[in-house]
Amino acid sequence: MMLETERPERSRVSINSMHVFAFLLVSAIVFREQIVGAVGAIPELQAGATIFLGVFVQATPFLVLGVLVSGGIAAFVSPAMLKRLLPNNEKAAVGVSGLAGMALPGCECGAVPVSRRLMDQGVPTSAALAFLLSAPAINPVVLVSTAVAFPGEPRMVLARFLGSLATALIMGWLWARIGKTEWITARVSARHQDTGRSKWEVFSEAARHDLMQAGAFLVFGAGLAAVLHIIVPDWVLEHLAGQMLLAIGVMAILAVVLALCSEADAFVAASMSMLPLLPRLVFLVVGPAVDVKLMAMQAGSFGRGFVLRFAPVTFVVAVVCASILGYVVLGGAR
């Protein structure tokens, strides 16, 4: 009886975001002359391309630096190390973990799994949530990128720092007072657990993942900034600038919908130069605290019930903190 020869299985080539990015980059290089000619023939497209490139080129170095640091944190900084630094008093732990965000640069995407691991290792939920909100908003990369995006406006950096830190601390203390453990229902994803990989593997995977995800949102945000300058008449922004409360509400909602990376959002906000600084500050404080991508990630790590309670309150607190502190720090600055 003859045995049938087993055919070797063909290896499947999976196409991921890195392949798509490489394809688009090569295509842009190959068809550079055609693209430049098509854009240059239409003044509106030329203006939009200038704005897009300005936002993208300015933000990219900070984005790359941020994801490299984020990958380093994923590989070399463990939640157990952070836990040892926290005091036993819960309210004090909220304050320390909120300020710890200054020393641990990273985008919102990286802060979610770190916060979940902190909870799983016994850190008070209120302290982990304060870190979740502060880390992507007050770290040095974000503050330096804000200073570069708003040259000559150091008050903008201070106002963003204070507004974001106040949001993180208030939400942490609110959770310590009224939060319930049963509101967090999801279990930590296996993707973020230790799997015996080397630190270099953890670093490279985390950095690549964050770069591709954050880069996609940067492209989207820069593109939207260009589109707004093309299709929205100047009189609309001028009218919005004269209606402060309306401008604050619009920019807060825009921050939730756009879901930009905190290391690049300042350049998008800076491009909206027709608006006063205060609504743009609200945009910068709300975005890293609550947006559509964060809510999706939080639902996976903490459960949908948590998001339904946490996100709306965070949105209100962020808007109020940014408005009050922005008014105090920025005053009548435009």
N, C-alpha and C positions, 0 to 999 in steps of 0.2 A: 504493500500500500504506500503510495507516494504521498509524502507530506507536502502540502501547499507552501510554497515559498512566501514568507511574510514580507509584505512590502513596507519598506521604511516609511514612517510618517513624515510628511513634508512639514518642515518648520514654517510656522505662520509668522509673517512679518506684520507686527502691529504698528499701526500709524498713530503716533501720539502728537501732542502739541508742539514738541520740538521739531518734528519733521515738517509740520505745517508752517512753522515759523521760518525754517530754513528754505522751504520752497518759495514762500512769499519774498524772502530777502533776495534769493537768487533771481527770481522773476523781475524784481524791481531793478536789479543791477543790469540784467540782460536788456530789458525794455526801457532803460533810463531815458534815452533820447525821445522815444515816442511819448512817454509819460510827461516829460518836461515840455514838449511841444504842445500837447493837448491842454495842459494846465495853463501855460503861458498865453494861449489863444483867448482865454476867457478871463477878464480882469477879476471877476468875483472869485473864480477858482484859485487864481493866483494869490489873492488876498487871504483866502481860507487856507491855502497850503503854507503860506508864510506864518500864519498864526499857529497852525498845527505843528510845524517844524520847530517854531520857537518854544512852544510848551514842551514838546517831546524831547528836544535836545537838552533843554535846561533840566528837566526832571530825571532823565535817564541815569546820570551818574549817582544821584542820591538813591534811586531805585536799586541800582546794582549794589551799592554799598550796603543798603538796608538788607537785601536778601542774603548777602554774604555774611553779615553779622547774625542774621536770623538763623542761617544754617549752622553757624558756629555755636549759637546758643542751644540749638537742638542736639548738637553732637557732644558738647562739652559741659553744659550747665544743666544739672538735673533738678527736678522739683524737690528732691530730698535736700539738696544744698540750700534752696530757697527757704524751705520749711525751717531749717535750723536757725535762720536769721530772724524769724518772726517771734515777737513776744507772746506770752501766754494770754494776756488780756486781749479779748477779741477786738475791741474798739481801737486799741493801740496797734494791733496787727493789721487792721484796715489801713491805718495811716502809713505804716511802714511799707506794706505791699503796694500801696498807691504810689509812694515815692520811689519804690524799687523800679517802677517803670522807666525812670530816668536813666537807669544804668543798663537796661536790657533792651536795646533797639530791636525792632522787628515789626512786621505789619500785623494787621488784625487777624489775618489767617493763621499766623503762628501763635498768637496769644490764646486762641481758643483751646487747642489741645494742651498747651502748657497749663492753663487754668484748670482744665479738667483733671490733669494728672496731679496738680496740687490738691484738689479736693479728695482724690482717691488716696492720697498719702496722709490725710488727716488735717490738712490746713483748713481753717474755718472757711465756709463757703463765702461769707461776706468779704474776707480778705482776698480770696481767689478772684472774686468778681471785681474788686477794686483794681487788682493787677490786670485783669482782662481789659478794663476800660482805659487804664493809664498807660500801659506799655506801648501801644501803637500811637499814642497821641502826644506824649511829652518826652520821648527819647531824643537824644542829641541829633540823630539824623533828621528827624522831622523838624526840630526847631531850627537847625541850620538851613534846611531846604526852605523853610518859611522865611528866614532872614534873607536868603538869596532871591526868593520870589518877590519879596516886598522890600527892595533896597531903600534905605532912608526912613524906614518905618519900624524901628525897634520895638515900638509899643505893640505892634501886631504880634510879635513873637511872645512878648510878656502876656498879652491878653489871651493868646491861644493856650499858653502853658497854664495860666491860672484857671481859665474856663474849663479846660479838659481835666485838670487835677481836681477841681471842685466837683465836677460831674462824677468822677471815679469815687471820690471819698463819700459824697452824699449817697450814692447808690449802694456803696458798701455798708454804710451805717444804716441805711433804710432796710437792707436785707437782714442785718444783725437784729433789727428791732421787729420786723414783721415777716421776714422770709421763713418759709417752711421747707424742711428737707424733702418732703414728698412731692414738691413742685418739680424737682429734678428727677426725671424718670429714665432717661436714656442711659445706657452704659457706655463706657469709654470705647471708642472704635479701636479695633485690632490694628488698624493702620498706624496708630500713634503709640503702640506699645513697643517695648524693647523686644527685638527679635534676634539678638545675638550678632547683629551686623557690626562691622567695624565702624569706628567714629568717622572715618573718611567716607564710607558709604552713606552713613546717616547725614553727614554734612552735604555731600554732593546731591543726594536726593532731595533734601529739604530746600537747598538753595535753588535747584533746578525747578522744583514745583512752585516755589514762591515767585521766582522770576517770571515764569510763563504765565502764572495766574495774575500777578500784579501788573506785568507788562501788557496783558490783554486789556485790563481796565484802564491803564494809562493811555493806550492807543484810542480806546473808546472815549475817554474823557477829553483828550486833545482834539479828537475829531468833532466831538460835540461843541467844544469851545469855538472851533472854526466855523461850524455850521451856524451857531448862534450869531456870530458876527456877520454872517452872510444873509441869513433869512430874517433875523429880527431887526426891525428898523430902529434907528437911534432913539426915536421919540418914545418907543415902548420902554426902553431902559431908563430914559430920562424921567418918564412918568413913574416907573417903579422906584427910582431913586428918591422921588419926592414923597413916596408913601412908605415910611420906614417900617411900619408893622407888616404891611403887605410884602415888602422886600424880604424881611426876616422870615416870614412864613414860606415864601417861594423858595428861598435859598435852603431852608431847612429840609423841605420836601425834596428838593433837587439833590441834596446830599444823600438822602436815603435811597433815591432811585438810581443815581449814578454809581454808587458803591465804588468810589475810587480808592486806590491805595493811599494810605496816610503819608507815605514818603513822596508822593507826587501831586497830591491834591492842591497844594498851595499854588502851584504854577497855573492850574486851571482857574482857581479863584482869582489870582492876580490878573489873568487875562480879561476878567469881567470888570474892567476899569471904570465903566460908567456908573457902577454901583458904589455906594459909600462903603467904608471899611467894616462897619458893624454887621451888615447882612453877610458879607463875605467871611467874617469871623464866625458867625453862626454856622455857615457852611463847613468851616474847618473843624469846629468842635463837634458838630452832630455826626459828620461822616464817619470818623473812627469809632464812634460809640454805638451807632445803630444804622445799618443799611441792609439792603436786601440780601447781599451775599453773607453778611454776618448772621442775619437771622436764620438763613438756611444752614450755616455751619453750627450755630448754637442749637438748632433743632436736632441735628444729628448727634451732638455731644451731650446735650442736657435734656432734650425732650421738647415737644411742641408746647406742652403746657407751660414750661418755663418761659419760652419765647413770648407766648401770648400775654404773660404777666410782666416780664422784664423789659421787653422792647418798648412798649408804649410809655412806661414810666421813665425809662432812660431818655427817650426822645424829648419828653417834656422837661426833665431836669437839665438836659444838655442845652436846650433852647433858652431856658431861664438863666442858667449859669453864664452862658455866652453873652446873652443880652445885658445882664446886670454888670458883669465884670468888664465887658466890652465898653459899655457906656462910661464906666468909671475910668478905665485905663485909656481908652481912645478919645473920650469926650466928643467933641464935634468934628474930629478928623474925618476926612473923606477918603 
